[in-house]
Each structure stands twice: as structure tokens, then as C-alpha cells.
Amino acid sequence: MVTTEVQPMILLKNVTKIFPGVQALDNVSLDILPGEIHAVLGENGAGKSTLMKILSGIIPKDAGEILLEGKKVHFSSPAEAIEAGVSLVQQELSLIPSLSIAENIFLGRWPVRGLGIDWDKINRDTQELLQRFNIQENPQTPVENLSVAEQQLIEIMKAYSRPTTRVLLLDEPTSALSEEEVERLFGLLAEIKKEGKAIIFISHKLGEALRVADRITVLRDGKKVITVAKEDTSEEDIVFYMTGKRFKRSEPEATGEQAKKEVVLSLRNFSSDEFSAGVNLDVYRGEVLVIFGLIGSGRTTLAQTLFGLRRSKGEFLLERKKVHFSSPAEAIEAGIGYIPEDRRESLVYDLPVFANITLASYQKVARRGILNLDWEYATAQKMIQELQIKTPNIFREVLYLSGGNQQKVLLSRWLVSSPKILIMDEPTRGIDVGSKFEIRNLVKNLAHSGITVIYITSEPLEALEMGDRILVMRNGKVVKAIDNPQETTKSDLLALASGIS
């Protein structure tokens, strides 16, 4: 159990940072203890990234003090921070793919022997490091041959292995990891913690923060709201601290027998060239059908095939009529919308908010070859109000919106086009907790209005909360259809998805 009686590894006193027109940090005071994993949580724009950039020497603070083991420090560059013992591991990996694991871990500090590099020592030290953290890889394996999860571990080991490192700053380290890979990472952090090093852990996943952290600090609008021991708080409390609002957790609500009598989509032996296992499925009007699976399970491939992005085989019936989509344009015309896992595949970042919202509604925007800008502006303004999209105006480029607001713009696009079926692939990935709750509630409202939602997720808790029914996929196949999610557990879903049941 961490106590506050020991001297902090890092102590921040009234740290302030102002950007033009924005106070990113407002007199933030915080202590990080040795041997502690300290989670820093907050919505997008709360000040988390600014704080990490100041601690790692990327940007300077405007006011306040930072003490490292009781001594005042001021880092004017990342190199100075690393030399002092503070290492940042960012969400975007900085490894060099063509170099080996050993070369990456010791990059910039390769030991020399005589006139050359001591490759034996590099490989030997790397092997010891890999064995210590139970990573079964050859030190000479090129990093490009590793999975994203393994690369993430190597990135952390690279920072950890620097002889000066006393503090690790981890920015969204689990964003691309499966449940099993997250467990492996947490095991690594537990070992690092035992040595008395301090770890600052940033994540949008509150459940993970409550599991791995000793204490949690919440930021909101650049200010510290609270620092609390994990055993003294709950996920619901943290959501309140982060947003200032109490959200009710979405509970799965069966849409009723009447809705289930009307089949809106039927698949019989449905597949594609890259999705060989035939899927047989009926989807009902006004339901939220969750497709749950781990990365590589085939869930995204199925969604892309339904939307005409991949060539399909088998029978596809939409409202009892056979259809075959050779392009997304044909799927849209038939009443199917698709929000991909990566927003960058669908948003046009240089276009303003209003144009992104109306992008899938050309038949309404352009009549007789003339753009109806008045309709576009009024429609965009209406969606901004209804979905509470935070933007200065409808002419702001989407590039400058937060992840959650970008996701709402995408959702608005399909609401304007009035789809019969909306496919959403990982719609809450990488967005802040307030936006997650809002989007989940919007999805429920869509289903109640009669729109069928096919909701893809790799988070078991989200699957259980959102689904009227759940399909579990593994290796390109539907392994189980669950009609009563309330009778299923998170462990059941993971066992089915990983093939250990």
C-alpha cells in the first residue's frame, strides 16, 4: 500500500501553462511517489497531454515548480528530462522498424569495445531484459516482425532500461492492445514498480486505471479536481469528477417481441474472398446487434463486406429483397451507413464541419446540379445542437475537433442520410469518457427510433452494456449467438472470443 509519508519522486507546485486563448493548466499541484503507478485521467482537453509534455521537456511551463526527489528541475528538452530520469512513452511508437529489438532498446547509447560497437553486450543485455519480463523473442529479431503489442512492450523496455530512468510517463499504452496483451503489460508495470520507480499512467479506459493504479488524479479544464486512492473511488465517481455530470450506465434493453418479428437484414452462407466462413444471420429492425471479437477475428471484414468495400458471396437480403453491393455508394443508396474503426478513413479533415455532416446526402444537398447551401448550413446547425458537438461554428475544419466530437460528426452524417442500418466499428475507441457515454446513449436512442445498429467492439463490458444480442466471432467465424446478454459475463465473452471455452 502506497503512503504519502515518503518523499515524492516528483512534486508539482502550481504548474500553469497558457496557450493563445486557452489556459491548458491552471495551478496544478500533484505528487507522484516512488514505487507508485499514478493514473492521470480526464476528458480530451483536460490538460493531461500538456502536463506530460511539460514533465518530459517537450514544452516549458509558464509558472510553478517541479521537484524531482526534492530538487527543483526545469527541462528545456526531452534529452534533459531523460538525463534527469524522466522518460515519456507516447501513444505513437518511435521504434525504427528495420532495426532489431536490441538495436532499438539501446538506440543512442550503443556500448563500444575498442573501435567498434559491442554487439555481444547489446544482445546479451537485451536477452536478460527479455527473459526478465517473460518476452520470448530473439534480441536480433527486427521490430517490424513484432505485433503492435510486442512493440509497445519494447518501447516501454527501451525507456525503462535507461540507467537514469526513475519516472516513466505512459500515454495511452493499451489503446491498441487486446485483453490478453493488456494483462501482459500490467505484469511488466508491476515488475518495474517493485524497483521503486514511479509510473504515470494516462488512459481513457477507466476500468484499467482502477485495476493498475495505486492513486488516481483527475483533471478537468486544466485544473486538478481530485487525487484519490483507487480503493476509495469507483468508475461512476471518476466519471463525475471528469465531466461534472452523473451518467447512468447504459443497460441492455430488449427491444421487445414486436421489433424482433421484423427481419431487416438476412445473411445466408455470406462470405467474401477474405472472409471464407459463411455467416448465417438475421438482424431485426430497431435492435443493437453487437459483434464482439478480438483483433483479427473477422468482425471488421464482415462489416466492410456488408458495406460493399469487399466482394461478397452468398445471399444478402435487405428487407426481404436480394441485394449485392459492388461499392459503398450502392450500400448507401440502399440505406446502409458505416462508421469505420479509424475515423481517418471516413472524415475529410480539411473540410468544415457542415460539409462532413452532409457528405452522405448528396441527393438532398444538390438538386438539379445546384448546391443547396442553406439546407446544408441549417442541417449541420441542427445536428450540432442535437448531438452537442463542441465546435466554434459549422465552418470549423474537422481537423481541429476532439476525437469525441469528430465521432459525433460522423454519427451526424448518417443520421442526416436516414439509414435503415448503421454499422459502427469500435465507435468509442480513443475518445474521452463523457463522449463515450453520450455516444452509447445516442445509439440506444437510434435503436428505439427504429434504426438497426450493428455495433462492433473488442471491449467485453461495452458489448454486455450495449447489446440486445451479441455475436461472438473468432477466426472469421461466428462461434456463438447470445440472445440474452444479461445472462452472460465478461469472462464468458473473452473465453469464447479467445477459444479457451
N, C-alpha and C positions, 0 to 999 in steps of 0.2 A: 504494500500500500504506500502510495506516494504521500509524503507530508510536506507542509510548507515551511518546516523548520530549517531545512538545508538551504545553503546559499544557491540562488537561481543560477542556472547555466547562462541564461540570457534574461536580462531585465530591461523592459522598455518603459520609459517615463515620458508621458505626454507627447508621444510622437505624432507629428502633424505633417500632412502633405497636401498642397493645394495645386491643382491644375487649373488652367484658364476656365473660369466659370464653375468649377467643381471642387469641393473640399473632399478629397478622397479619403483622408484620415483626419480625425478630429480628436486630438489629445488622447490617443490610445495608450494605456498603460497595461503591461502584461508581463508575467514572469513565467519562464519555462525552466523546469527543474531537471537536474541530471537524472538519467535513468527513467525518463518520463516520455510517454507518447502523448502529445498535446494536440488535440484536434482544433482547428480554427475553421468555423463554419459561418456561412452567410449566403444571402442571395447574390446573384450577379450584381456587381456594382457596390457591394457592401464594403469593399476595401481589402479583401483577402490578398489578391494578387499584388496590390500596391505594397502591402506590408511585407510580402515575401521578396519583392524586388528591392525594397529598402534594406532588408536584412542580408540579402545576397550581394549588395553593392551595385545593382543594375541602375538604380536611380537614387538620388540623395533625399534625405528627409529635409523638411523646411524648418522644423523645430523639434525640441525634445531631446532625450538622451537614450543611448543604447549602451548597456553594460554587458560585457562578456566575462563571466566569472569575476564580477566585481570591478572590472576595469573598463573605463569609457573607451568606446571604439567608434570609428567613423570610416566606413568603407566607400572609397571613391571608384571602385571597380570590382567585378566578380573575383579577379585574381587576388585582390587584397582580402576579400571575405574568405576565400578558400585558404589562403595562407594563415589567416587567424583561426580557422577551424569551422567555418560555416559553409556548407555545400548545398546548393539547390539542385534538385532533380525535377525538371519541368515535365509537363504532360507530353510535350513533343520531344521525342527521343533525339539525342545528339550523338549517337554512335555512328561510326563510319562502317557501312555495311561490308565493304570489301576486306576490311581488316579482321583479324582473328579476335576471339574473346580476350586472350591475353594482351594483345596489342591495344585493344580498346580500354581495358581496365587500367593499364599503366601508361596510357597515352599522355605525352608531355613530360613524363618522368621515367622513361626507359633507363634502367641501370646500365652502366657501361663497364666493360672489362678490357683493359688495355686501350686500344684504339677503336674498339667496336662495341656494339650493344651486347649485353649479356643475356642472350635469348634463353639460355638454360635457367637462369634465375627467374626471368619473367614467367616462363612456362611452369616452373616449379612452384613459385608463389601463387600463381593463378590456380594451379591444381589443388593446392592446400585450401585456398579460398572456396573453390567449388565444392570440395569434399565437406568442408565445414558446414556449408549451407545446403548440403544434400542435392547438389545440381550435377546430374550425370551427363557431363559434356566434356569433350576434349578441349583443352585450352587453345588448341590451334584451329578449332572449328571457326570458319568465317561467320560473323554475326548475321549476315544475310540468310544463313541457313537455319536460323533460330526462329521460333514463334515470337509473336509480339510480346507475350507474357514472359518468355525467357529473356528477351531483350530488355524488358522493363527491370527484371531482376539484375541483369548485368549492369544496367545504368546505375542502379542503387549500390551495387557492389563496387562500382568504379568510384563513386563518391565516398562510400564507407571506407575503402581501403587506403585513401589518402592518409598519411601518418598524422596530419594535423587535425583531421576531422573530429569535431566534438558535437556538432549540431548538424542534423540532416533536415532539410526542408523538402517535403514531398508534396508536389502539386498534382492532385487527381491521379494517384498512382494506379488505381484499379479501374480506370474508365474503359479499358479495352480487354479486361480480364474476365474469364469465366469464374464460376463459383469455386471450382477446384483450384484454379490458379490464384484466386484471392487468398485461399487458405494457405497456400504455399508462401505467398508474400508475407502474410501475417506471421508465419513461423519465422521468416527471415528477420522481420522487425523485432520480434520477441528476443531473438539472439543478440541483435545489436543493442537493444535496450539493457540487457544484462550487463553490458560493459560500462554502463553509466553514461552513455551518450544520450543526448536529447533529440527527440524526433518531433517535428511539427508536421501534422498530417492534415491536408486540405482535401475535402471530398464533398460531392453533392449527395452522397449516399449516407443518410443519417444512421441507418442500421449498422453500417460498417464502422462509423465513427464511435457509436456506442459500444461496439464489441472491442475495438482495438485500443481506444484511447483511455488514458487514466483521468485526464480532465478535458473539458471542452470549453472553448471560448467562442462566443457568438458575436459577430459584428453586424451592425445594421446602419446603412447610410453613413459609413465611415466612423461610427462610434462603437465602442465596446458596450455591449448590453449586459453581459454576464460571463463569469468564469465559474464553472461548477464541476464537481466530481461526477463521473458518469453514473455512479450508483445513486446519486441524488437527483437525477433528472430522468426524463422519458422522451421518446421521439415526439410526442404531442407537445410537450413543453418546449422542446428545441424549435419546433415549427413556429410556435407562438413568439419565442424570442427573436427568431429570424425575420418574421413577417409583421409582427404586431397584431396578427389575426388568429383566431381559433378556427381551424379547419376540422370538419368531421371527415374521418377516413371513409373513403368510398367503400361501400359494401355491395357485393354482388346481389343484384335483384333479378329474379327470374322474370322475364317479360310476359309470362302467362301463356296459357294453352292457346289462346286466340292467336297470338303472334306466331306460335310455333306451328300452326296449321298451314301458314302460307310460306311455301318454299320460294325464295327469291333466286337462289343460285344452286345448281346441282352439278356435281362433277362425277363422271364415271370413267374409271381407268385413265384418269387425267395425268399427263406427264409432259416432259419436254426432252430435247436431246441431252440436256444436262441434269435432268431430273427423271431418272428411269423408272422409279417405283410408281405404279399407278395409284392415284388417290381417288377414293370414293367418298363423297361428302355431300350433305345437304346443309344449306345455310338458310336461316329463317329471317323474314323481314323484322327489323326492329330489334335484333339481338346484338350483343357484343360477343363475337366468337374470338376467343384468344387462341393464338397459335404459339405455344411455348416450346422452346428448344434452345440448346446451346449453340455457340458459334459453329457453323458448318453443318447444321442439322438439316438444312434444305428449306427452312421456313422462308428465307428471303427469295430463294429461287422460285418457290411456289408463288409468292406474291408477284414477282416480276412476270411470270408466265401468265397469270390471271390478267395482268395489265397490258399484255401484248408486247412486252420487252423481250420475250423469248418465244421461240416457235413451240406451239403446243401440239399434243397428240391426245387422242381420246375424245370423250364427249363433254361439252361445256354448254349447259343450259342456263339462260338468264330469263327469268320469268317464263319458264317452260318453252322457250324458243332456243333452238340451237344457234350458237354463235361461235365465231372463230376470229380472233383479233390478230391481225398481222402487224399492228402498230399501236402505240398508246393513243393516237388520235382516234382510232376506231373504238377503243375501250372507253375513252371519254365521251364520245358520241353516244355510246350505249348506256352511259350513266354510271361508270366506274371511275373513282378517283384513287390516287395513290400518293401517299407521303412517304418518301424513301427514308432509309435509316440515316443516310448522310444528307443533311439539308442542302449541302452544296450542289447536289445533283439536280435539285429542283428550283432553288431560288436563283434569281438573276440579281446578283448583288449590286450591280451598278444602276439598276432600275429603281425608281422610287417605290414606296410602299403601295400606292394606289395601283400602279401597273402590275406589280407582283400579285396583288389580290385578284385582279380581273383577268389574269393571264389565261385561265382555262375557260373563259366565257366570251370567246370571240363573236359568237352569234348574237350576243347581247351588246357587245361593245361596238361592233362595226355593222352598220346596216346600209345596204346599197353602196358599200365602199367608203362610207364616211364614218370616222370615229365619233362616237357619242361621249365626248369628254365629260359633259355634265353628269351623265349616268355613272361614268367611272368614278368621278370625284364623290358623288353622293353615296354610291355603294361602298366605297372604301371608308368614308367617314362613318357610315353606319356600322361597318364591321369593327372598326377601331373602338367604337363606343361599346358595342355588344360584347366583344371579347377582351375589352380593357387593354388594348395594345398600347404600350408606352412608346410614343414617338412624338417629336415636336409638332409634326404635321404630316399630311399624306404625301408630301413631296420629298420627304427624307429618304435617302438611299437605304435600302435594307441592310447593307453592309454595316451600318452604324448601330443597329439594334442589338440588344442582348439575345442570347440563344433562345430563351423562352419566348421572347416577342417575335423572333424570326419564325419559331414554330407556330405561333398563333397566326402569323401572316399566311403561312402555308395552309393552315386549317381554314382560314377565311376564304382562301382561293376556292376550296372545294365546297364550302357552304354556299358560296355565290353561284356555283355551277349546278347546285341541287342534285347531287349524285344519289343513285339508289343504293350503291355500295361504296364505302370508303375503306380502303386498305391503309393501315398505319403501321409502319415498320419502326419499332423502338421509338415511339413519339416523345418519350420523356427522357431519353438519354442525353446527358450532358447539359441539362437545364436545372435552374435552381428549384428549391423545394416548393416555393409558392406557386411558380408556374406549373410544376408537376400536378399539384392538387387542382389548379384551375383547369388544366387540360383534361385531367381524368373526369372532372365534373362535366365539362363540355361534351366529352364522349358519351357519358351516361345520358345527357340531355338529347344528344343526337339520336341515340337508340330509342328513347322514349318518343321522339317525334316521328319514328318510322324508318329512319335510315339504318341500314345494316352496317355494322363496323366489324371489320376483320383486323384484330389488334395483335400485333406481333411483339413479343417481349422475351428477353432471356432472364428476367427477374421473377423468381417464383412468387414472391409476395405480391407483386404487381399483377401477375396472372390470376392469383386467387381473389384479389380485390376487384378486378375489372370484369372477369369473365362470367357471362351467363352459362357458357360452356367452354371447355378447354380441349384443344387438340394438342397432344404431345408428339413432337417429331424427333426422329433420330436417324442419321444416315440416309436422309432422303425419303423416309417412310413415316407415315402416321402410325405410331406404336400404340396409342390409346386415345379414345374419345371419352372425356369426362363430362357427364351430363349434370352432375351435382357437385360443383367446386367446393361448396361448404362442407362436404364430407371428405375432402382431400386435404393433405398437409403439404407444407413446403418440402419436407423430406421426401414425400411420395413423388412429387413432381421431379425433383432432382434425380431420384433413383431411376425413374422412367426415362428421363432425358439422357442420362449417362450410361444406361444399360446395365445397372447393377441390381435391378429389381428382379 
